[in-house]
Amino acid sequence: MNSLDIVQQRLSNQHLAGNPLGKPEEVVAWLGAVQAQDYAGAKWAIGQRVQGADDAGVDRAFDEGKILRTHVMRPTWHFVAPEDIRWLLELTAPRVNGVNGTMYRKFELDEALFARSNTIIAEALVGGRYLTRTELSTALERAGIAAKGVRLAYIIIRAELDAVVCSGPRRGKQFTYALLDERAPQAQSLPYETALVELTRRYFTGHSPATIDDFAWWSGLTKTQARTGLELVGSALIRETVGDQTYYLAPNLPLVKEPSPTAHLLPNYDEYLISYRDSSPVLDPAHAHLIERQNPIFAHFLVIDGRMVGAWRRDFQKDTVTITLRRFVTLSDTEEAAVRIEAERFGQFMGMANVILEQA
């Protein structure tokens, strides 16, 4: 197995190549979780993997509770399946709370306060009520808890991690919160080892080939936990050694190779890019400085045949989307044509009548 094999298998296992999945919720369940602090970008990440998807359709899946958004694994938002949200939180929340500990102390948030704030939030939401962050702030302030700005954010994050709340439907452009018990009554708990096995299996089925360091990075678990997960999964995964790296793969998954060149305009936190500690299989180290998060203007990534070759941004005006490209390398005519095809696909997903491609 070489770097080309790695990127081709990842594209296939992540359903960026070959047969797309049928529904947004199938993508989220297949991958285990989809990073989603950028809501618009995360919708396109899902849309890349669903046959005939459009932006409005992913919105509907979210508003109907078919996919949920919460803080889980690393301390950031992810889309998760309603059936999975509880066991995922029970498995990963201790690590996230550990990471958040410094901020908890900075804002004088202790266990007694979290117990009070969780109760107040639950009482405000019970009975199918969906409230915005501002409305939750009002409820907390009325009860004598200072709840503004970053302090409020960590109070709500803790309520998410404690499985008290999760995402509700949007109210216009605003996000709301719901009681997790009411929004996802089908959510189930799993014994610790069962949950660890399931998360390990999901990650390597949907993301392999990947290393133990990749899994620990994506899940936010310790390397010891990641290693235990692999030991428990055992022969359900196979090993391949490339140089000094050991990759784990789910066997019997079809390898679907797309015609070359095939382009993908991936959003900033797409699972193809964000879910691996080691980016070398997809990104030339000489270009790594070009995608630093300190330069968010070109935060989205142009990928051709599984390799990152540029960045892009999009601007909307009425029924037109303008996609501005920043190429890291010179593209051939056939590669440029592949980019145009992908740009049109993005425009169709967004419901735009016109797509304009520009060079930065």
C-alpha positions as CSV (number, residue, x, y, z in Angstrom):
1,M,0.0,0.0,0.0
2,N,1.3,3.4,-0.9
3,S,0.0,7.0,-0.6
4,L,-2.1,6.7,-3.7
5,D,-3.7,3.6,-2.3
6,I,-4.4,5.4,0.9
7,V,-6.2,8.4,-0.7
8,Q,-8.2,6.2,-3.1
9,Q,-9.4,3.9,-0.3
10,R,-10.3,6.9,1.9
11,L,-12.2,8.6,-0.9
12,S,-14.1,5.3,-1.4
13,N,-14.8,4.6,2.3
14,Q,-15.9,8.2,3.0
15,H,-18.3,8.0,0.0
16,L,-16.6,10.8,-1.8
17,A,-16.0,8.3,-4.6
18,G,-18.3,5.7,-6.0
19,N,-21.9,5.1,-4.7
20,P,-23.2,8.0,-2.7
21,L,-25.5,7.4,0.3
22,G,-29.2,8.0,0.2
23,K,-29.9,10.4,3.0
24,P,-28.1,13.0,5.2
25,E,-28.6,10.9,8.3
26,E,-27.0,7.9,6.6
27,V,-23.8,9.9,6.1
28,V,-23.7,11.0,9.7
29,A,-24.3,7.4,11.0
30,W,-21.7,5.9,8.6
31,L,-18.9,8.3,9.6
32,G,-19.9,8.2,13.3
33,A,-19.8,12.0,13.6
34,V,-19.3,15.0,11.2
35,Q,-17.5,18.1,12.5
36,A,-20.0,20.9,12.3
37,Q,-19.0,24.2,13.9
38,D,-19.3,25.7,10.5
39,Y,-23.0,24.7,9.9
40,A,-23.0,25.8,6.2
41,G,-19.8,23.9,5.4
42,A,-20.9,20.8,7.3
43,K,-24.1,20.7,5.2
44,W,-22.0,20.7,2.0
45,A,-19.8,18.0,3.6
46,I,-22.9,15.9,3.9
47,G,-24.2,16.9,0.5
48,Q,-21.0,15.7,-1.2
49,R,-21.9,12.2,0.0
50,V,-25.6,12.0,-0.8
51,Q,-27.2,11.4,-4.1
52,G,-29.1,14.4,-5.4
53,A,-28.7,16.3,-2.1
54,D,-29.4,20.0,-1.8
55,D,-28.8,22.6,0.9
56,A,-32.5,22.8,1.8
57,G,-32.8,19.1,2.2
58,V,-29.9,18.9,4.7
59,D,-31.6,21.8,6.6
60,R,-34.8,19.8,6.7
61,A,-33.0,16.7,8.1
62,F,-31.5,18.9,10.8
63,D,-34.8,20.7,11.7
64,E,-36.7,17.4,11.8
65,G,-34.1,16.0,14.2
66,K,-32.8,13.3,11.8
67,I,-29.4,14.7,12.5
68,L,-28.4,16.4,15.7
69,R,-25.7,19.0,16.5
70,T,-23.9,19.0,19.8
71,H,-20.5,19.3,21.5
72,V,-19.0,15.8,21.5
73,M,-15.5,14.2,21.1
74,R,-13.1,17.1,20.7
75,P,-14.6,20.2,22.2
76,T,-16.4,21.4,19.1
77,W,-19.8,20.8,17.4
78,H,-20.4,17.7,15.5
79,F,-23.4,16.3,13.7
80,V,-24.4,12.9,15.2
81,A,-27.2,10.5,14.7
82,P,-30.0,10.6,17.3
83,E,-29.6,6.9,18.0
84,D,-25.9,7.5,18.8
85,I,-25.8,10.7,20.7
86,R,-26.1,9.4,24.2
87,W,-23.5,6.7,24.1
88,L,-21.1,9.0,22.2
89,L,-21.5,11.6,25.0
90,E,-21.0,9.1,27.7
91,L,-17.9,7.8,26.1
92,T,-16.2,11.1,25.2
93,A,-17.6,13.7,27.6
94,P,-15.1,13.0,30.3
95,R,-12.2,13.8,28.0
96,V,-13.9,17.0,26.7
97,N,-14.6,18.1,30.2
98,G,-11.0,17.6,31.0
99,V,-10.0,19.8,28.1
100,N,-12.5,22.4,29.1
101,G,-11.3,22.4,32.7
102,T,-9.2,25.5,32.4
103,M,-12.1,27.5,31.1
104,Y,-14.4,26.2,33.7
105,R,-12.1,27.4,36.4
106,K,-11.5,30.8,34.7
107,F,-15.2,31.5,34.7
108,E,-15.8,30.0,38.2
109,L,-17.9,27.2,36.9
110,D,-17.9,24.2,39.3
111,E,-20.0,21.1,39.7
112,A,-22.5,22.7,42.1
113,L,-23.2,25.5,39.6
114,F,-23.5,23.0,36.7
115,A,-26.0,21.0,38.6
116,R,-28.1,24.2,39.1
117,S,-27.7,25.4,35.6
118,N,-28.6,22.0,34.1
119,T,-31.8,22.0,36.2
120,I,-32.8,25.5,35.2
121,I,-32.1,24.8,31.5
122,A,-34.1,21.5,31.6
123,E,-37.1,23.2,33.3
124,A,-37.0,25.9,30.6
125,L,-37.1,23.4,27.8
126,V,-39.4,20.7,29.2
127,G,-42.6,20.0,27.2
128,G,-41.2,20.4,23.7
129,R,-40.0,24.0,24.0
130,Y,-37.1,25.1,21.8
131,L,-35.1,28.1,23.1
132,T,-32.3,30.1,21.6
133,R,-29.1,30.7,23.5
134,T,-30.3,34.2,24.3
135,E,-33.5,32.8,25.8
136,L,-31.5,30.3,27.9
137,S,-29.4,33.2,29.1
138,T,-32.5,35.0,30.3
139,A,-33.7,31.9,32.2
140,L,-30.4,31.5,33.9
141,E,-30.0,35.2,34.8
142,R,-33.5,35.2,36.3
143,A,-32.4,32.4,38.5
144,G,-29.3,34.3,39.7
145,I,-26.7,32.7,37.5
146,A,-24.4,35.1,35.5
147,A,-24.8,33.8,32.0
148,K,-23.4,36.0,29.3
149,G,-20.7,35.7,26.6
150,V,-18.1,32.9,27.0
151,R,-19.4,31.9,30.4
152,L,-22.8,31.2,28.9
153,A,-21.2,29.2,26.1
154,Y,-19.5,26.9,28.6
155,I,-22.6,26.5,30.7
156,I,-24.5,25.3,27.6
157,I,-21.6,23.2,26.4
158,R,-21.7,21.4,29.8
159,A,-25.4,20.9,29.5
160,E,-24.7,19.2,26.1
161,L,-21.9,17.1,27.5
162,D,-24.2,16.0,30.4
163,A,-26.8,14.9,27.8
164,V,-29.3,17.4,29.1
165,V,-29.7,19.3,25.8
166,C,-29.0,19.0,22.1
167,S,-29.9,20.9,19.0
168,G,-33.5,21.8,18.3
169,P,-34.9,23.1,15.0
170,R,-33.8,26.4,13.7
171,R,-36.0,29.4,14.2
172,G,-35.4,31.4,11.1
173,K,-31.6,31.8,11.0
174,Q,-31.3,31.2,14.8
175,F,-30.3,27.9,16.4
176,T,-32.3,26.5,19.3
177,Y,-31.8,23.9,22.0
178,A,-34.0,21.1,23.0
179,L,-34.1,18.5,25.8
180,L,-32.2,15.6,24.6
181,D,-34.6,13.1,26.2
182,E,-37.5,14.7,24.2
183,R,-35.6,15.3,20.9
184,A,-33.9,11.9,20.8
185,P,-36.0,9.4,22.8
186,Q,-34.4,6.6,20.8
187,A,-30.9,7.5,22.1
188,Q,-29.4,4.6,23.9
189,S,-26.6,4.1,26.4
190,L,-24.0,1.4,25.9
191,P,-21.6,-0.2,28.3
192,Y,-18.2,1.5,28.1
193,E,-16.4,-1.3,26.2
194,T,-19.3,-1.7,23.8
195,A,-19.3,2.0,23.1
196,L,-15.5,2.0,22.6
197,V,-15.7,-0.9,20.2
198,E,-18.6,0.8,18.2
199,L,-16.8,4.1,17.9
200,T,-13.6,2.3,16.8
201,R,-15.5,0.3,14.3
202,R,-17.3,3.4,12.9
203,Y,-14.1,5.4,12.6
204,F,-12.1,2.8,10.7
205,T,-15.0,1.7,8.5
206,G,-15.8,5.2,7.4
207,H,-12.3,6.7,7.4
208,S,-9.7,4.0,6.9
209,P,-6.9,3.5,6.1
210,A,-5.9,5.3,9.3
211,T,-3.5,5.0,12.2
212,I,-4.0,4.8,15.9
213,D,-2.9,8.4,16.2
214,D,-5.5,9.4,13.6
215,F,-8.2,7.7,15.6
216,A,-7.1,9.3,18.9
217,W,-7.0,12.7,17.3
218,W,-10.5,12.4,15.7
219,S,-12.2,10.9,18.7
220,G,-10.5,13.0,21.4
221,L,-9.8,9.8,23.4
222,T,-6.5,9.1,24.9
223,K,-4.0,7.0,22.9
224,T,-4.5,4.3,25.6
225,Q,-8.2,4.3,25.0
226,A,-7.7,4.2,21.2
227,R,-5.3,1.3,21.6
228,T,-7.8,-0.6,23.8
229,G,-10.5,0.0,21.2
230,L,-8.3,-1.5,18.5
231,E,-7.5,-4.5,20.7
232,L,-11.2,-5.1,21.4
233,V,-12.1,-4.9,17.8
234,G,-9.3,-7.4,17.0
235,S,-9.4,-9.2,13.8
236,A,-12.3,-7.1,12.5
237,L,-9.6,-4.8,11.2
238,I,-6.6,-5.6,9.1
239,R,-3.1,-4.0,9.3
240,E,-0.9,-2.6,6.6
241,T,2.5,-1.1,7.2
242,V,3.7,1.9,5.1
243,G,7.2,3.1,6.1
244,D,7.1,3.5,9.8
245,Q,3.3,3.9,10.0
246,T,0.8,1.1,10.8
247,Y,-2.6,1.6,9.1
248,Y,-5.8,-0.2,10.1
249,L,-8.4,-1.0,7.5
250,A,-11.9,-2.4,7.5
251,P,-11.8,-5.5,5.3
252,N,-14.2,-6.3,2.5
253,L,-15.1,-2.7,1.8
254,P,-15.3,-2.1,-2.0
255,L,-12.7,0.1,-3.5
256,V,-14.3,2.4,-6.0
257,K,-11.9,4.5,-8.1
258,E,-13.3,7.5,-9.9
259,P,-12.0,8.5,-13.3
260,S,-9.0,10.7,-13.2
261,P,-9.0,13.7,-12.8
262,T,-11.9,14.1,-10.4
263,A,-12.2,17.3,-8.4
264,H,-13.8,18.0,-5.0
265,L,-14.4,21.4,-3.5
266,L,-14.3,20.4,0.1
267,P,-15.5,22.5,3.0
268,N,-13.1,23.7,5.7
269,Y,-13.8,20.9,8.2
270,D,-14.6,18.1,5.9
271,E,-14.0,14.6,7.4
272,Y,-11.6,13.8,4.5
273,L,-9.2,16.4,5.8
274,I,-9.9,17.0,9.5
275,S,-10.2,13.5,10.8
276,Y,-6.5,12.5,10.5
277,R,-3.6,13.7,12.6
278,D,-1.2,13.1,9.7
279,S,-2.1,15.0,6.5
280,S,0.9,13.9,4.5
281,P,-1.0,11.4,2.3
282,V,-3.3,14.2,1.0
283,L,-1.1,17.4,1.3
284,D,2.3,18.1,0.1
285,P,4.2,19.4,3.1
286,A,5.5,22.2,1.0
287,H,2.0,23.6,0.8
288,A,1.1,23.1,4.5
289,H,1.7,26.8,5.3
290,L,-0.8,27.8,2.7
291,I,-3.8,26.4,4.6
292,E,-3.1,27.8,8.1
293,R,-6.2,28.6,10.0
294,Q,-4.8,32.1,10.5
295,N,-5.8,32.7,6.9
296,P,-9.5,32.0,6.9
297,I,-10.3,33.8,3.7
298,F,-9.4,30.7,1.7
299,A,-10.6,28.2,4.3
300,H,-12.0,25.6,1.9
301,F,-10.0,23.1,0.0
302,L,-9.6,22.0,-3.6
303,V,-8.8,18.4,-3.9
304,I,-8.0,16.5,-7.2
305,D,-7.7,12.8,-7.2
306,G,-7.5,12.8,-3.4
307,R,-4.7,15.3,-3.1
308,M,-5.1,18.9,-1.9
309,V,-4.0,21.2,-4.7
310,G,-5.6,24.5,-3.8
311,A,-8.1,26.5,-1.7
312,W,-11.4,28.2,-2.5
313,R,-14.0,30.6,-1.2
314,R,-17.6,31.3,-2.2
315,D,-19.6,34.4,-2.4
316,F,-23.4,34.6,-3.0
317,Q,-25.3,37.3,-4.8
318,K,-29.0,36.6,-5.6
319,D,-29.0,33.5,-7.8
320,T,-25.2,33.5,-8.5
321,V,-22.4,32.0,-6.6
322,T,-18.8,33.1,-7.4
323,I,-16.1,30.6,-6.5
324,T,-12.7,32.1,-6.2
325,L,-9.8,29.6,-6.5
326,R,-6.3,29.8,-5.2
327,R,-4.3,27.0,-6.8
328,F,-1.1,25.7,-5.2
329,V,0.0,24.1,-8.4
330,T,-0.6,24.5,-12.1
331,L,-3.6,22.5,-13.3
332,S,-3.9,20.8,-16.6
333,D,-6.8,21.5,-18.9
334,T,-8.6,18.3,-17.9
335,E,-8.1,19.1,-14.3
336,E,-9.6,22.6,-14.8
337,A,-12.5,21.0,-16.5
338,A,-13.0,18.7,-13.5
339,V,-13.0,21.7,-11.2
340,R,-15.7,23.3,-13.4
341,I,-17.8,20.2,-13.1
342,E,-17.5,20.2,-9.3
343,A,-18.2,24.0,-9.2
344,E,-21.5,23.4,-11.1
345,R,-22.4,20.6,-8.6
346,F,-21.9,23.0,-5.7
347,G,-24.0,25.6,-7.4
348,Q,-26.7,23.0,-8.0
349,F,-26.6,22.0,-4.3
350,M,-27.0,25.6,-3.2
351,G,-29.8,26.2,-5.7
352,M,-27.9,28.8,-7.7
353,A,-28.7,29.5,-11.3
354,N,-25.3,30.7,-12.2
355,V,-21.8,29.7,-11.2
356,I,-18.8,32.0,-11.8
357,L,-15.2,30.7,-11.4
358,E,-12.5,33.2,-10.7
359,Q,-8.7,33.1,-9.9
360,A,-7.5,34.9,-6.8
